[in-house]
Amino acid sequence: MSMLLSGVYVFLNGLLAFVLIMLFVAFFILAERKVLGYVQIRKGPNKVGIWGLLQSFADLLKLVIKFKALSFEVRSWLSWCGVFLLVFLSCCYCVFYAFGSGGQSCENFMLWFLVVTSMTGYSMISVGWGSFNKYALLSSIRSALGSVTFEACFMCVVIIVALVCGTYDLLGFVNNSWLLIVVIPVCYFLWLLGILCECNRTPLDYSEAESELVSGLSVEYSGVPFTCLFACEYLIMFIFSWLTAVIFFGGAFVMLFTMVHAVFYIWARATLPRFRYDYFVGFMWEWVLLLFIFSVFFVL
């Protein structure tokens, strides 16, 4: 009976976290469009609702009611598996957020987070490969390789953080202000570079390269599947912003630094040019990973 109640409690916490994060995503998309508009000296969305506050909900309604004729859909069952897998991983992230922000203790929290993060590449491959489109396939391969590149460095960062703080439990970071940004600042800046890649954000959004003149791996998607891909990307952005604030700052100002890192995504998109893919992969494997390995031995 206690296990059943515990399962119901976890489910309700995860569901509440999902609803709150998706509400944040709706207004974050609006804020991003507004900021990008002012950065580019133009007006952002301002027609739907007061000051355009309902624009995201109008866009969601438009995407949901759109559909494609079944005989013209160039997708297979593999593409649907990729979409469902990405939605499932996003729900797992919401459960992690509910655990971390709700004060629940989990001895191997960061290791479980690594497991979920490592499955993102399979989702990207399925989404692109199942589209029967060569541009989507190339984009998915680039995105999956970029995720693997980041995950290798992500594991090293987790190991270094655990060695410094002596725990994999996120509750220890929430309750204590370790201020790891002062202790290991290099890891922090390389982490910021990695989360841009993991969330497919400029300047490392290789899954949606403009040189292909299409929408990357989501070129064959519309309506609800495209909405799932689009919303899950922003949900993962929020989760990584929160995790960055917890690990490197912690303490009572977690949500403040979460918002700061969310704004960091917008700033990067508005100002930074896209790097060449081979330069980024070579830099991460040849220099950053080597630096992390030597750092682990140094900490030991």
Secondary structure as the mmCIF struct_conf table of DSSP 4:
data_model
#
loop_
_struct_conf.conf_type_id
_struct_conf.id
_struct_conf.beg_label_comp_id
_struct_conf.beg_label_asym_id
_struct_conf.beg_label_seq_id
_struct_conf.end_label_comp_id
_struct_conf.end_label_asym_id
_struct_conf.end_label_seq_id
HELX_RH_AL_P HELX_RH_AL_P1 SER A 2 VAL A 39
TURN_TY1_P TURN_TY1_P1 GLN A 40 ILE A 41
BEND BEND1 ARG A 42 ARG A 42
BEND BEND2 LYS A 47 GLY A 49
HELX_RH_3T_P HELX_RH_3T_P1 ILE A 50 GLY A 52
TURN_TY1_P TURN_TY1_P2 LEU A 53 LEU A 54
HELX_RH_AL_P HELX_RH_AL_P2 GLN A 55 ILE A 65
HELX_RH_3T_P HELX_RH_3T_P2 LEU A 70 PHE A 72
HELX_RH_AL_P HELX_RH_AL_P3 TRP A 77 SER A 101
TURN_TY1_P TURN_TY1_P3 GLY A 102 GLY A 103
TURN_TY1_P TURN_TY1_P4 GLU A 107 ASN A 108
HELX_RH_AL_P HELX_RH_AL_P4 PHE A 109 SER A 118
TURN_TY1_P TURN_TY1_P5 MET A 119 MET A 119
HELX_RH_AL_P HELX_RH_AL_P5 THR A 120 TRP A 129
TURN_TY1_P TURN_TY1_P6 GLY A 130 PHE A 132
HELX_RH_AL_P HELX_RH_AL_P6 LYS A 134 CYS A 165
BEND BEND3 GLY A 166 GLY A 166
HELX_RH_AL_P HELX_RH_AL_P7 LEU A 170 ASN A 175
BEND BEND4 ASN A 176 ASN A 176
HELX_RH_AL_P HELX_RH_AL_P8 LEU A 180 VAL A 183
BEND BEND5 ILE A 184 ILE A 184
HELX_RH_AL_P HELX_RH_AL_P9 PRO A 185 GLU A 198
TURN_TY1_P TURN_TY1_P7 CYS A 199 ASN A 200
TURN_TY1_P TURN_TY1_P8 THR A 202 PRO A 203
BEND BEND6 LEU A 204 LEU A 204
HELX_RH_3T_P HELX_RH_3T_P3 TYR A 206 GLU A 208
HELX_RH_3T_P HELX_RH_3T_P4 GLU A 210 GLU A 212
TURN_TY1_P TURN_TY1_P9 LEU A 213 LEU A 213
BEND BEND7 VAL A 214 VAL A 214
HELX_RH_3T_P HELX_RH_3T_P5 GLY A 216 SER A 218
TURN_TY1_P TURN_TY1_P10 VAL A 219 GLU A 220
HELX_RH_AL_P HELX_RH_AL_P10 GLY A 223 PHE A 248
TURN_TY1_P TURN_TY1_P11 PHE A 249 PHE A 249
HELX_RH_3T_P HELX_RH_3T_P6 GLY A 251 PHE A 253
HELX_RH_AL_P HELX_RH_AL_P11 VAL A 254 THR A 271
HELX_LH_PP_P HELX_LH_PP_P1 LEU A 272 ARG A 276
HELX_RH_AL_P HELX_RH_AL_P12 TYR A 277 PHE A 283
HELX_RH_PI_P HELX_RH_PI_P1 MET A 284 VAL A 288
HELX_RH_AL_P HELX_RH_AL_P13 LEU A 289 VAL A 299
#
